[in-house]
Amino acid sequence: MFEVYQRIIDVDLLAPIALTQALLPRMVRAGGGDIVAISSVAGIAGVPLRSAYSAAKHGLIGYHDSLRAETAHLGVRVLVVAPGSVRTSVSKNALNAQAKARGVSDDAIDNGMEPQVAARRILDAISAGQRELILAEGMEAEIAKLRRSDPNALFDQMARLVADGYAKKMGA
């Protein structure tokens, strides 16, 4: 089980940090540029059955928030994007407890935002100089807002979700 956490942290947190660290000196020498980090709503609010993923995406937000502060005076702009469900293969490729791809999608992803819409919103956010973009709709957008406005209510809501059989519904 711990190996799954290591693998997810390696891919979803350490790989983007390594890439950023490799490119950052060139960006600074060039007078700046834009860094776009793709986190997740699960990086803002931990969600059931996604503890490793949530941890990695929380870390990505923290790293890039710090990097933004450290490099703004060098002309580096940092945008952290926190998508909700976007219609991709992310759920099919997510690792299960045996470190194997799930192989199946879920309703949230299958009914998620069109990738073209997500891409346009990200490009618009870069052009506008935004520093954070919550790229979510409906309940997922509300989760991100609730985490910041009333975290205890969100924690209770997530606990109820699990108590009401969320894990079984998701096939875990």
Phi, psi and omega per residue, in radians:
M1 nan -0.797 -3.118
F2 -1.081 -0.538 3.122
E3 -1.080 -0.576 3.095
V4 -1.129 -0.761 3.097
Y5 -1.046 -0.796 -3.139
Q6 -1.057 -0.759 -3.116
R7 -1.138 -0.771 3.140
I8 -1.151 -0.745 3.102
I9 -1.100 -0.706 3.109
D10 -1.043 -0.803 -3.062
V11 -1.352 -0.828 -2.977
D12 -1.563 -0.251 3.137
L13 -2.152 -0.993 -3.017
L14 -1.252 -0.612 3.107
A15 -1.111 -0.819 3.077
P16 -1.108 -0.604 3.086
I17 -1.144 -0.778 3.129
A18 -1.060 -0.750 3.111
L19 -1.090 -0.793 3.130
T20 -1.072 -0.796 -3.134
Q21 -1.113 -0.593 3.120
A22 -1.221 -0.644 -3.082
L23 -1.547 -0.438 -3.020
L24 -0.987 -0.783 3.131
P25 -1.024 -0.686 3.100
R26 -1.143 -0.708 3.136
M27 -1.105 -0.769 -3.138
V28 -1.111 -0.776 3.115
R29 -1.069 -0.564 -3.133
A30 -1.428 -0.053 3.129
G31 1.642 0.163 3.072
G32 2.178 -2.931 -3.113
G33 2.741 -3.036 -3.100
D34 -1.964 2.320 2.994
I35 -1.980 2.268 3.097
V36 -2.084 2.049 3.115
A37 -1.824 2.288 3.124
I38 -1.756 1.831 3.084
S39 -1.700 -2.243 -3.106
S40 -3.018 2.751 2.952
V41 -1.003 -0.573 3.089
A42 -1.165 -0.236 3.031
G43 -1.493 -0.277 3.077
I44 -1.636 -0.734 -3.120
A45 -2.308 2.033 3.103
G46 -1.024 2.345 -3.108
V47 -2.065 2.617 -3.125
P48 -1.010 2.529 3.086
L49 1.195 0.229 -3.136
R50 -2.351 0.626 -3.013
S51 -1.099 -0.761 3.131
A52 -1.167 -0.787 3.126
Y53 -1.085 -0.802 3.124
S54 -1.063 -0.728 3.132
A55 -1.070 -0.794 -3.141
A56 -1.107 -0.767 -3.093
K57 -1.266 -0.564 2.996
H58 -1.070 -0.794 3.138
G59 -1.061 -0.681 3.128
L60 -1.088 -0.710 3.095
I61 -1.119 -0.843 -3.133
G62 -1.047 -0.786 3.126
Y63 -1.042 -0.867 -3.073
H64 -1.260 -0.543 3.026
D65 -1.094 -0.750 3.100
S66 -1.141 -0.794 -3.139
L67 -1.044 -0.695 3.121
R68 -0.995 -0.835 -3.132
A69 -1.133 -0.676 -3.066
E70 -1.298 -0.412 -2.999
T71 -2.098 -0.025 -3.116
A72 -0.999 -0.712 -3.123
H73 -1.186 -0.182 3.120
L74 -1.733 0.093 3.128
G75 1.531 0.164 3.127
V76 -1.594 2.202 3.092
R77 -1.864 2.388 -3.105
V78 -2.139 2.186 3.047
L79 -2.004 2.175 3.018
V80 -1.817 2.140 3.137
V81 -1.818 2.265 3.110
A82 -2.060 1.516 3.138
P83 -1.317 2.665 2.881
G84 -1.612 -2.388 -3.119
S85 -1.375 2.135 3.037
V86 -2.121 2.394 -3.044
R87 -1.200 1.454 3.129
T88 -2.319 -2.966 3.100
S89 -1.673 0.264 -3.053
V90 -1.014 -0.716 -3.107
S91 -1.230 -0.693 3.095
K92 -1.075 -0.623 -3.080
N93 -1.587 -0.085 3.129
A94 -1.098 2.524 -3.125
L95 -1.452 2.429 3.028
N96 -1.588 -3.030 -3.084
A97 -1.128 -0.314 3.107
Q98 -1.666 0.192 -3.133
A99 1.107 0.518 3.070
K100 -1.965 2.616 3.093
A101 -1.077 2.394 -3.136
R102 -0.996 -0.724 3.120
G103 1.448 -0.102 3.112
V104 -2.303 2.668 3.093
S105 -1.612 -3.007 3.032
D106 -2.434 2.912 -3.046
D107 -1.034 -0.687 -3.103
A108 -1.051 -0.786 3.134
I109 -1.219 -0.807 -3.110
D110 -1.052 -0.487 3.135
N111 -1.848 0.267 -3.077
G112 -1.340 -3.082 -3.141
M113 -1.099 2.493 3.072
E114 -1.132 2.400 3.137
P115 -0.983 -0.616 3.138
Q116 -1.145 -0.633 3.105
V117 -1.181 -0.783 3.119
A118 -1.048 -0.802 -3.134
A119 -1.065 -0.750 3.136
R120 -1.091 -0.753 -3.141
R121 -1.137 -0.658 3.098
I122 -1.141 -0.808 3.125
L123 -1.073 -0.697 3.099
D124 -1.121 -0.682 3.126
A125 -1.149 -0.688 3.085
I126 -1.084 -0.849 -3.134
S127 -1.038 -0.613 -3.114
A128 -1.445 -0.086 -3.136
G129 1.284 0.411 3.110
Q130 -1.134 2.675 3.103
R131 -1.860 -0.326 3.087
E132 -2.570 2.463 3.093
L133 -2.343 2.004 2.990
I134 -1.501 1.834 -3.030
L135 -1.740 1.167 -3.058
A136 -2.521 2.786 3.129
E137 -2.277 2.844 3.026
G138 1.007 -2.351 -3.062
M139 -1.055 -0.649 -3.129
E140 -1.128 -0.696 3.068
A141 -1.131 -0.680 3.128
E142 -1.149 -0.631 3.092
I143 -1.039 -0.805 -3.140
A144 -1.099 -0.739 3.123
K145 -1.152 -0.751 -3.106
L146 -1.140 -0.606 3.122
R147 -1.035 -0.592 -3.100
R148 -1.587 -0.482 -3.068
S149 -1.689 -0.628 -3.102
D150 -2.615 1.273 -3.059
P151 -1.013 -0.636 -3.138
N152 -1.091 -0.667 3.089
A153 -1.103 -0.699 3.108
L154 -1.151 -0.781 3.134
F155 -1.014 -0.757 3.120
D156 -1.127 -0.712 3.140
Q157 -1.094 -0.759 3.139
M158 -1.152 -0.707 3.118
A159 -1.109 -0.705 3.102
R160 -1.121 -0.678 3.129
L161 -1.002 -0.812 3.131
V162 -1.181 -0.792 -3.141
A163 -1.055 -0.510 -3.128
D164 -1.524 0.181 3.031
G165 1.709 0.358 -3.126
Y166 -0.969 -0.782 -3.102
A167 -1.041 -0.769 -3.140
K168 -1.129 -0.752 3.135
K169 -1.042 -0.611 -3.107
M170 -1.514 0.000 3.089
G171 1.394 0.364 -3.137
A172 -1.683 nan nan
